[in-house]
Amino acid sequence: SSRLGSIPEWFTAQFSQSDPLFEEFQAAAETIVDDMMPNGTRPSVDAFNALIHDCAVRKDVGQAENHFLAMLGLGMRPNVVSYNALLNVCAEARDAQRADWWVLEMRRRGQKPNKVTFGTLCKLYARKGWPEAVANT
């Protein structure tokens, strides 16, 4: 039984318990519960976005993904700002493979990339020295 209580319907509709990442989602959410919610309040999507954005300075894609997974584990719906913040961390770390995966995931979850999304990808591809990828973005 999770300390998060019942799993929100949105979460179970997106991720079955057989999903290999299901336990990671819950573990990430519980870490946030332990660190941010000692008084029983839940952080907002904006709070998670700030945590993800903060990871860009350290180029810490893994921690940014943990915060993102925590949002999902709490049944929250990341918005386009959430994905853009995560993509910016990938860009700062020059991790094009993960950035490309997250763009696909963004689209799969019904979020539409915007100008910031494309600008961030162009920044990443330019830093990698991939002019053809910039042109195709």
C-alpha positions in Angstrom: 0.0 0.0 0.0 1.3 3.4 -1.0 1.6 6.3 1.4 0.0 8.3 -1.4 -3.3 6.6 -0.8 -5.4 5.5 -3.7 -3.8 5.9 -7.1 -5.7 8.5 -9.2 -7.7 7.3 -12.1 -5.7 9.3 -14.5 -2.5 7.6 -13.4 -3.9 4.1 -13.7 -5.3 4.9 -17.1 -1.9 6.0 -18.3 0.3 3.5 -16.5 -0.8 0.0 -15.7 0.8 -1.7 -12.7 2.6 -4.0 -15.1 4.3 -1.0 -16.7 8.0 -1.3 -15.8 8.1 2.4 -14.8 5.1 2.1 -12.5 7.1 1.5 -9.4 9.6 4.2 -10.3 6.7 6.7 -10.6 5.4 5.8 -7.2 8.9 5.9 -5.7 9.7 9.3 -7.2 6.3 10.6 -5.9 7.0 9.3 -2.4 10.4 11.0 -2.4 8.7 14.2 -3.0 6.1 13.4 -0.3 9.0 12.9 2.1 10.9 16.0 1.1 8.2 18.6 0.3 5.0 17.5 2.1 5.7 16.9 5.7 2.6 18.9 6.6 0.3 17.1 4.2 0.1 19.7 1.4 0.8 18.7 -2.2 3.1 20.8 -4.4 1.6 22.2 -7.5 2.7 21.5 -11.1 4.4 24.9 -11.0 6.4 23.8 -7.9 7.6 20.8 -9.8 8.4 22.9 -12.9 10.6 25.1 -10.7 12.4 22.0 -9.3 12.9 20.7 -12.9 14.1 24.1 -14.1 16.6 24.2 -11.2 18.2 21.0 -12.5 19.3 22.8 -15.7 22.0 24.7 -13.9 23.5 21.4 -12.7 22.8 19.7 -16.0 21.2 16.9 -13.9 18.8 15.2 -16.3 18.3 12.3 -13.9 17.1 14.5 -11.1 14.9 16.4 -13.4 13.3 13.2 -14.6 12.8 12.1 -11.0 10.8 15.3 -10.4 8.8 14.7 -13.5 8.1 11.1 -12.6 7.1 12.3 -9.1 4.4 14.5 -10.7 3.1 11.6 -12.7 3.2 9.4 -9.6 1.0 11.9 -7.8 -1.5 11.8 -10.6 -0.6 15.3 -11.8 -0.7 16.3 -15.4 2.6 17.9 -16.5 1.9 20.8 -18.8 3.9 22.2 -21.8 6.0 24.2 -19.3 6.9 21.0 -17.5 8.1 19.3 -20.7 10.0 22.5 -21.9 11.8 22.7 -18.5 12.8 19.0 -18.8 13.9 19.5 -22.4 16.0 22.5 -21.3 17.8 20.3 -18.8 18.5 17.8 -21.6 19.7 20.7 -23.8 22.0 22.0 -21.0 23.4 18.5 -20.6 23.6 18.1 -24.4 21.6 14.9 -24.2 19.8 14.8 -27.5 18.7 11.2 -27.2 16.7 11.8 -24.0 15.4 15.1 -25.3 14.0 13.4 -28.4 12.4 10.7 -26.3 10.7 13.3 -24.1 9.4 15.1 -27.1 7.8 11.8 -28.3 6.4 11.3 -24.8 5.1 14.8 -24.7 3.2 14.2 -27.9 2.0 10.8 -26.8 0.5 12.3 -23.7 -1.4 15.0 -25.7 0.8 18.0 -25.1 1.6 20.1 -28.1 5.1 21.4 -28.6 5.3 25.2 -28.8 7.8 27.8 -29.9 9.8 27.3 -26.7 9.9 23.5 -27.3 11.3 24.0 -30.8 13.7 26.7 -29.7 15.1 24.5 -27.0 15.6 21.6 -29.5 17.3 24.0 -31.9 19.6 25.1 -29.1 20.5 21.5 -28.3 21.1 20.5 -31.9 23.2 23.5 -32.6 25.3 22.8 -29.5 25.8 19.3 -30.7 26.9 20.6 -34.1 23.9 19.1 -36.0 22.8 21.8 -38.4 20.6 19.4 -40.4 18.7 18.5 -37.2 18.1 22.2 -36.5 16.8 22.7 -40.1 14.4 19.7 -39.6 13.0 20.9 -36.3 
